[in-house]
């Protein structure tokens, strides 16, 4: 690698529908020497990626209108398999964590996560066998949340089909998806 390449600014794409959070995160990364671009939905990716070649991406799991950041992870990984992608979410579940990694994410972090956490996640290329196992038991709400997200992933994030497979009304499912998950 040439010296000029190593000194070039690192390019980061932030896919986040919360404009204030995206700006704050972007400024933090800019102070660390990153050149930052933003998208707030999957449909914006082709336009942003035309003139920008990020080596890094931070993707929110739940975007506006109940769309999924997992589709963004898939599109970004297809665009550049070497891109280091970290998924941020306030709606963590085992199912979405597994799917994010399968689709090409490097890491999956639960909000609130800061710039240090995200940069550390970009640098992690292997798992950590020394991570402490928790004694926390799984609640009914957690099981329901994980089942919903697994079914969402299985249906390609089709809300109507997910509701049908789970035997619930589509609006009931939409309300459950809008609730903030309690840990």
C-alpha positions in Angstrom: 0.0 0.0 0.0 1.3 3.4 -0.9 1.9 6.2 1.7 -0.7 8.4 -0.1 -3.3 5.7 0.2 -2.7 5.3 3.9 -3.0 9.0 4.5 -6.3 9.4 2.5 -9.3 10.1 4.7 -11.3 7.1 5.7 -14.8 7.2 4.2 -17.8 6.4 6.3 -21.5 6.0 5.3 -24.1 6.5 8.0 -27.5 5.0 7.2 -29.8 6.5 9.9 -33.3 8.0 9.8 -32.8 10.1 12.9 -31.2 13.2 11.4 -30.0 14.6 14.8 -28.4 11.4 15.8 -26.8 11.0 12.3 -25.4 14.5 12.4 -23.9 14.0 15.9 -22.4 10.7 15.0 -21.1 12.1 11.7 -19.4 15.1 13.5 -17.8 12.7 15.9 -16.3 10.6 13.1 -15.2 13.7 11.2 -13.2 14.8 14.2 -11.4 11.4 13.9 -10.5 12.0 10.3 -13.3 10.3 8.5 -15.1 11.8 5.5 -18.8 11.1 6.1 -21.8 10.7 3.9 -25.4 10.1 4.9 -28.5 8.2 3.8 -31.7 7.7 5.6 -33.2 4.8 3.6 -32.3 2.0 1.2 -33.6 4.0 -1.8 -30.9 6.6 -1.3 -27.9 4.2 -1.4 -27.4 4.1 -5.2 -27.3 7.9 -5.4 -24.9 8.3 -2.4 -22.6 5.5 -3.6 -22.2 7.0 -7.1 -19.8 9.6 -5.9 -18.6 8.1 -2.6 -16.7 4.9 -1.9 -16.9 4.2 1.8 -14.8 1.6 3.4 -17.0 1.8 6.5 -20.7 1.9 7.2 -22.9 2.4 10.2 -26.4 1.2 9.6 -29.4 1.6 11.9 -31.5 -1.6 12.1 -34.9 0.0 12.1 -35.4 2.8 9.5 -38.5 4.9 8.8 -41.7 3.3 7.7 -40.8 0.0 9.4 -38.1 -0.6 6.8 -35.1 -2.7 7.8 -31.5 -1.8 7.9 -30.7 -5.4 7.1 -31.7 -4.7 3.4 -29.2 -1.9 3.5 -26.5 -4.2 4.9 -27.2 -6.6 2.1 -27.0 -3.9 -0.6 -23.8 -2.4 0.9 -22.1 -5.8 1.1 -23.1 -6.5 -2.5 -21.7 -3.2 -3.6 -18.4 -3.8 -1.8 -17.8 -7.0 0.1 -14.7 -5.5 1.8 -16.7 -2.7 3.4 -16.7 -2.9 7.2 -20.4 -2.6 8.3 -21.6 -2.1 11.8 -25.3 -2.4 12.6 -26.6 -0.2 15.5 -30.0 -0.9 17.0 -32.3 -0.1 19.9 -34.3 -3.2 18.9 -31.8 -6.0 19.5 -32.7 -9.6 19.0 -30.7 -12.7 18.4 -32.5 -13.3 15.1 -31.5 -9.8 13.7 -28.0 -10.1 15.0 -27.5 -13.4 13.2 -29.1 -12.1 10.0 -26.9 -8.9 10.1 -23.7 -11.0 10.3 -24.9 -13.4 7.6 -25.7 -10.5 5.3 -22.2 -9.0 5.7 -22.1 -6.9 8.8 -18.8 -6.9 10.8 -20.6 -6.3 14.1 -23.9 -5.6 15.8 -24.1 -3.1 18.6 -27.0 -2.1 20.8 -27.7 1.6 21.3 -26.5 3.6 23.0 -23.1 3.0 21.5 -20.5 5.7 21.0 -17.9 6.4 18.4 -15.3 4.4 20.4 -17.6 1.3 20.4 -18.2 1.6 16.7 -14.5 2.1 15.8 -13.6 -0.9 18.0 -16.3 -2.9 16.2 -14.8 -2.0 12.8 -11.4 -3.4 14.1 -12.8 -6.7 15.3 -12.4 -9.4 12.7 -12.8 -12.5 15.0 -15.1 -13.5 17.8 -14.1 -13.5 21.4 -14.4 -16.9 23.1 -13.7 -15.2 26.5 -17.0 -13.2 26.5 -18.8 -13.8 29.8 -21.9 -15.9 29.6 -24.9 -14.3 31.2 -27.2 -16.0 33.6 -30.2 -13.9 32.4 -33.3 -15.9 31.7 -35.3 -15.3 28.6 -38.7 -13.6 29.2 -41.8 -14.2 27.2 -41.5 -10.7 25.7 -38.0 -11.4 24.6 -39.0 -14.7 23.0 -41.9 -13.0 21.2 -39.6 -10.2 20.0 -37.1 -12.7 18.6 -39.8 -14.8 17.0 -41.2 -11.7 15.3 -37.8 -10.7 14.0 -36.9 -14.2 12.8 -40.2 -14.4 10.9 -39.6 -10.9 9.5 -36.2 -12.0 8.2 -37.7 -15.2 6.8 -40.3 -13.2 4.8 -37.9 -10.6 3.4 -39.3 -8.0 5.9 -42.8 -8.2 4.4 -45.1 -7.0 7.3 -48.3 -8.5 5.8 -46.8 -12.0 5.3 -45.1 -11.9 8.7 -48.4 -11.1 10.4 -50.1 -13.9 8.4 -47.4 -16.5 9.5 -47.6 -15.3 13.1 -51.4 -15.5 13.1 -51.9 -11.8 14.1 -53.5 -8.8 12.5 -51.1 -6.6 10.4 -51.8 -3.5 12.6 -51.1 -5.4 15.8 -47.7 -6.5 14.4 -47.0 -2.9 13.3 -47.8 -1.6 16.8 -45.5 -4.3 18.3 -42.7 -3.2 16.0 -43.1 0.4 16.9 -42.7 -0.3 20.6 -39.3 0.3 22.2 -38.0 -3.0 23.4 -37.6 -3.4 27.1 -34.5 -5.2 28.2 
